[in-house]
Amino acid sequence: MWTQIVGKVRLALTPMVNHWWNVPLYVSPRGLTTSSMPYRDLIIEIEFDFISHQLPGVCGSRMVLRRGTKH
């Protein structure tokens, strides 16, 4: 369910590309990430951290959201 929510956020914040190529989640060293997304005058990124079981949101260089997930 969390991946669907993050996917909808990415869909809303990124410009449309053919065949929905603007909404994938990318593999990162710790799990999956959205990569950078523009939001107003900020750049945000959401990453699924499968090692520490967290869903951190990053805005620029600071952490703005850290959501723990159940195992």
MODELLER restraints for C-alpha pairs under 7 A, 6 or more apart:
rsr = mdl.restraints
at = mdl.atoms
rsr.add(forms.Gaussian(group=physical.xy_distance, feature=features.Distance(at['CA:7:A'], at['CA:23:A']), mean=6.22, stdev=0.5))
rsr.add(forms.Gaussian(group=physical.xy_distance, feature=features.Distance(at['CA:10:A'], at['CA:23:A']), mean=5.72, stdev=0.5))
rsr.add(forms.Gaussian(group=physical.xy_distance, feature=features.Distance(at['CA:11:A'], at['CA:23:A']), mean=5.57, stdev=0.5))
rsr.add(forms.Gaussian(group=physical.xy_distance, feature=features.Distance(at['CA:13:A'], at['CA:37:A']), mean=6.49, stdev=0.5))
rsr.add(forms.Gaussian(group=physical.xy_distance, feature=features.Distance(at['CA:13:A'], at['CA:38:A']), mean=6.54, stdev=0.5))
rsr.add(forms.Gaussian(group=physical.xy_distance, feature=features.Distance(at['CA:13:A'], at['CA:39:A']), mean=6.51, stdev=0.5))
rsr.add(forms.Gaussian(group=physical.xy_distance, feature=features.Distance(at['CA:14:A'], at['CA:22:A']), mean=6.40, stdev=0.5))
rsr.add(forms.Gaussian(group=physical.xy_distance, feature=features.Distance(at['CA:14:A'], at['CA:37:A']), mean=6.45, stdev=0.5))
rsr.add(forms.Gaussian(group=physical.xy_distance, feature=features.Distance(at['CA:15:A'], at['CA:22:A']), mean=6.93, stdev=0.5))
rsr.add(forms.Gaussian(group=physical.xy_distance, feature=features.Distance(at['CA:16:A'], at['CA:22:A']), mean=6.18, stdev=0.5))
rsr.add(forms.Gaussian(group=physical.xy_distance, feature=features.Distance(at['CA:25:A'], at['CA:32:A']), mean=5.93, stdev=0.5))
rsr.add(forms.Gaussian(group=physical.xy_distance, feature=features.Distance(at['CA:25:A'], at['CA:33:A']), mean=5.41, stdev=0.5))
rsr.add(forms.Gaussian(group=physical.xy_distance, feature=features.Distance(at['CA:25:A'], at['CA:34:A']), mean=4.97, stdev=0.5))
rsr.add(forms.Gaussian(group=physical.xy_distance, feature=features.Distance(at['CA:26:A'], at['CA:32:A']), mean=5.36, stdev=0.5))
rsr.add(forms.Gaussian(group=physical.xy_distance, feature=features.Distance(at['CA:26:A'], at['CA:33:A']), mean=5.15, stdev=0.5))
rsr.add(forms.Gaussian(group=physical.xy_distance, feature=features.Distance(at['CA:26:A'], at['CA:34:A']), mean=6.17, stdev=0.5))
rsr.add(forms.Gaussian(group=physical.xy_distance, feature=features.Distance(at['CA:27:A'], at['CA:33:A']), mean=6.36, stdev=0.5))
rsr.add(forms.Gaussian(group=physical.xy_distance, feature=features.Distance(at['CA:30:A'], at['CA:49:A']), mean=5.24, stdev=0.5))
rsr.add(forms.Gaussian(group=physical.xy_distance, feature=features.Distance(at['CA:30:A'], at['CA:50:A']), mean=5.97, stdev=0.5))
rsr.add(forms.Gaussian(group=physical.xy_distance, feature=features.Distance(at['CA:30:A'], at['CA:51:A']), mean=6.02, stdev=0.5))
rsr.add(forms.Gaussian(group=physical.xy_distance, feature=features.Distance(at['CA:31:A'], at['CA:48:A']), mean=5.42, stdev=0.5))
rsr.add(forms.Gaussian(group=physical.xy_distance, feature=features.Distance(at['CA:31:A'], at['CA:49:A']), mean=5.03, stdev=0.5))
rsr.add(forms.Gaussian(group=physical.xy_distance, feature=features.Distance(at['CA:31:A'], at['CA:50:A']), mean=5.14, stdev=0.5))
rsr.add(forms.Gaussian(group=physical.xy_distance, feature=features.Distance(at['CA:32:A'], at['CA:47:A']), mean=5.63, stdev=0.5))
rsr.add(forms.Gaussian(group=physical.xy_distance, feature=features.Distance(at['CA:32:A'], at['CA:48:A']), mean=5.02, stdev=0.5))
rsr.add(forms.Gaussian(group=physical.xy_distance, feature=features.Distance(at['CA:32:A'], at['CA:49:A']), mean=6.98, stdev=0.5))
rsr.add(forms.Gaussian(group=physical.xy_distance, feature=features.Distance(at['CA:33:A'], at['CA:46:A']), mean=5.81, stdev=0.5))
rsr.add(forms.Gaussian(group=physical.xy_distance, feature=features.Distance(at['CA:33:A'], at['CA:47:A']), mean=4.14, stdev=0.5))
rsr.add(forms.Gaussian(group=physical.xy_distance, feature=features.Distance(at['CA:33:A'], at['CA:48:A']), mean=6.13, stdev=0.5))
rsr.add(forms.Gaussian(group=physical.xy_distance, feature=features.Distance(at['CA:34:A'], at['CA:45:A']), mean=5.92, stdev=0.5))
rsr.add(forms.Gaussian(group=physical.xy_distance, feature=features.Distance(at['CA:34:A'], at['CA:46:A']), mean=5.61, stdev=0.5))
rsr.add(forms.Gaussian(group=physical.xy_distance, feature=features.Distance(at['CA:34:A'], at['CA:47:A']), mean=6.43, stdev=0.5))
rsr.add(forms.Gaussian(group=physical.xy_distance, feature=features.Distance(at['CA:35:A'], at['CA:45:A']), mean=5.56, stdev=0.5))
rsr.add(forms.Gaussian(group=physical.xy_distance, feature=features.Distance(at['CA:36:A'], at['CA:43:A']), mean=6.09, stdev=0.5))
rsr.add(forms.Gaussian(group=physical.xy_distance, feature=features.Distance(at['CA:36:A'], at['CA:44:A']), mean=5.61, stdev=0.5))
rsr.add(forms.Gaussian(group=physical.xy_distance, feature=features.Distance(at['CA:36:A'], at['CA:45:A']), mean=4.90, stdev=0.5))
rsr.add(forms.Gaussian(group=physical.xy_distance, feature=features.Distance(at['CA:37:A'], at['CA:43:A']), mean=5.48, stdev=0.5))
rsr.add(forms.Gaussian(group=physical.xy_distance, feature=features.Distance(at['CA:37:A'], at['CA:44:A']), mean=5.26, stdev=0.5))
rsr.add(forms.Gaussian(group=physical.xy_distance, feature=features.Distance(at['CA:37:A'], at['CA:45:A']), mean=6.14, stdev=0.5))
rsr.add(forms.Gaussian(group=physical.xy_distance, feature=features.Distance(at['CA:38:A'], at['CA:44:A']), mean=6.38, stdev=0.5))
rsr.add(forms.Gaussian(group=physical.xy_distance, feature=features.Distance(at['CA:42:A'], at['CA:59:A']), mean=6.79, stdev=0.5))
rsr.add(forms.Gaussian(group=physical.xy_distance, feature=features.Distance(at['CA:42:A'], at['CA:60:A']), mean=6.82, stdev=0.5))
rsr.add(forms.Gaussian(group=physical.xy_distance, feature=features.Distance(at['CA:43:A'], at['CA:59:A']), mean=5.79, stdev=0.5))
rsr.add(forms.Gaussian(group=physical.xy_distance, feature=features.Distance(at['CA:43:A'], at['CA:60:A']), mean=5.61, stdev=0.5))
rsr.add(forms.Gaussian(group=physical.xy_distance, feature=features.Distance(at['CA:44:A'], at['CA:58:A']), mean=5.51, stdev=0.5))
rsr.add(forms.Gaussian(group=physical.xy_distance, feature=features.Distance(at['CA:44:A'], at['CA:59:A']), mean=4.36, stdev=0.5))
rsr.add(forms.Gaussian(group=physical.xy_distance, feature=features.Distance(at['CA:44:A'], at['CA:60:A']), mean=6.26, stdev=0.5))
rsr.add(forms.Gaussian(group=physical.xy_distance, feature=features.Distance(at['CA:45:A'], at['CA:57:A']), mean=5.82, stdev=0.5))
rsr.add(forms.Gaussian(group=physical.xy_distance, feature=features.Distance(at['CA:45:A'], at['CA:58:A']), mean=5.16, stdev=0.5))
rsr.add(forms.Gaussian(group=physical.xy_distance, feature=features.Distance(at['CA:45:A'], at['CA:59:A']), mean=6.55, stdev=0.5))
rsr.add(forms.Gaussian(group=physical.xy_distance, feature=features.Distance(at['CA:46:A'], at['CA:56:A']), mean=6.02, stdev=0.5))
rsr.add(forms.Gaussian(group=physical.xy_distance, feature=features.Distance(at['CA:46:A'], at['CA:57:A']), mean=4.46, stdev=0.5))
rsr.add(forms.Gaussian(group=physical.xy_distance, feature=features.Distance(at['CA:46:A'], at['CA:58:A']), mean=6.28, stdev=0.5))
rsr.add(forms.Gaussian(group=physical.xy_distance, feature=features.Distance(at['CA:47:A'], at['CA:55:A']), mean=5.84, stdev=0.5))
rsr.add(forms.Gaussian(group=physical.xy_distance, feature=features.Distance(at['CA:47:A'], at['CA:56:A']), mean=5.77, stdev=0.5))
rsr.add(forms.Gaussian(group=physical.xy_distance, feature=features.Distance(at['CA:47:A'], at['CA:57:A']), mean=6.55, stdev=0.5))
rsr.add(forms.Gaussian(group=physical.xy_distance, feature=features.Distance(at['CA:48:A'], at['CA:54:A']), mean=6.38, stdev=0.5))
rsr.add(forms.Gaussian(group=physical.xy_distance, feature=features.Distance(at['CA:48:A'], at['CA:55:A']), mean=4.87, stdev=0.5))
rsr.add(forms.Gaussian(group=physical.xy_distance, feature=features.Distance(at['CA:48:A'], at['CA:56:A']), mean=6.99, stdev=0.5))
rsr.add(forms.Gaussian(group=physical.xy_distance, feature=features.Distance(at['CA:49:A'], at['CA:55:A']), mean=5.92, stdev=0.5))
rsr.add(forms.Gaussian(group=physical.xy_distance, feature=features.Distance(at['CA:53:A'], at['CA:68:A']), mean=6.22, stdev=0.5))
rsr.add(forms.Gaussian(group=physical.xy_distance, feature=features.Distance(at['CA:53:A'], at['CA:69:A']), mean=5.65, stdev=0.5))
rsr.add(forms.Gaussian(group=physical.xy_distance, feature=features.Distance(at['CA:54:A'], at['CA:66:A']), mean=6.61, stdev=0.5))
rsr.add(forms.Gaussian(group=physical.xy_distance, feature=features.Distance(at['CA:54:A'], at['CA:67:A']), mean=5.59, stdev=0.5))
rsr.add(forms.Gaussian(group=physical.xy_distance, feature=features.Distance(at['CA:54:A'], at['CA:68:A']), mean=4.44, stdev=0.5))
rsr.add(forms.Gaussian(group=physical.xy_distance, feature=features.Distance(at['CA:54:A'], at['CA:69:A']), mean=5.62, stdev=0.5))
rsr.add(forms.Gaussian(group=physical.xy_distance, feature=features.Distance(at['CA:55:A'], at['CA:66:A']), mean=5.67, stdev=0.5))
rsr.add(forms.Gaussian(group=physical.xy_distance, feature=features.Distance(at['CA:55:A'], at['CA:67:A']), mean=4.96, stdev=0.5))
rsr.add(forms.Gaussian(group=physical.xy_distance, feature=features.Distance(at['CA:55:A'], at['CA:68:A']), mean=6.24, stdev=0.5))
rsr.add(forms.Gaussian(group=physical.xy_distance, feature=features.Distance(at['CA:56:A'], at['CA:65:A']), mean=5.41, stdev=0.5))
rsr.add(forms.Gaussian(group=physical.xy_distance, feature=features.Distance(at['CA:56:A'], at['CA:66:A']), mean=4.19, stdev=0.5))
rsr.add(forms.Gaussian(group=physical.xy_distance, feature=features.Distance(at['CA:56:A'], at['CA:67:A']), mean=6.14, stdev=0.5))
rsr.add(forms.Gaussian(group=physical.xy_distance, feature=features.Distance(at['CA:57:A'], at['CA:63:A']), mean=6.08, stdev=0.5))
rsr.add(forms.Gaussian(group=physical.xy_distance, feature=features.Distance(at['CA:57:A'], at['CA:64:A']), mean=5.67, stdev=0.5))
rsr.add(forms.Gaussian(group=physical.xy_distance, feature=features.Distance(at['CA:57:A'], at['CA:65:A']), mean=4.71, stdev=0.5))
rsr.add(forms.Gaussian(group=physical.xy_distance, feature=features.Distance(at['CA:57:A'], at['CA:66:A']), mean=6.22, stdev=0.5))
rsr.add(forms.Gaussian(group=physical.xy_distance, feature=features.Distance(at['CA:58:A'], at['CA:64:A']), mean=5.59, stdev=0.5))
rsr.add(forms.Gaussian(group=physical.xy_distance, feature=features.Distance(at['CA:58:A'], at['CA:65:A']), mean=6.95, stdev=0.5))
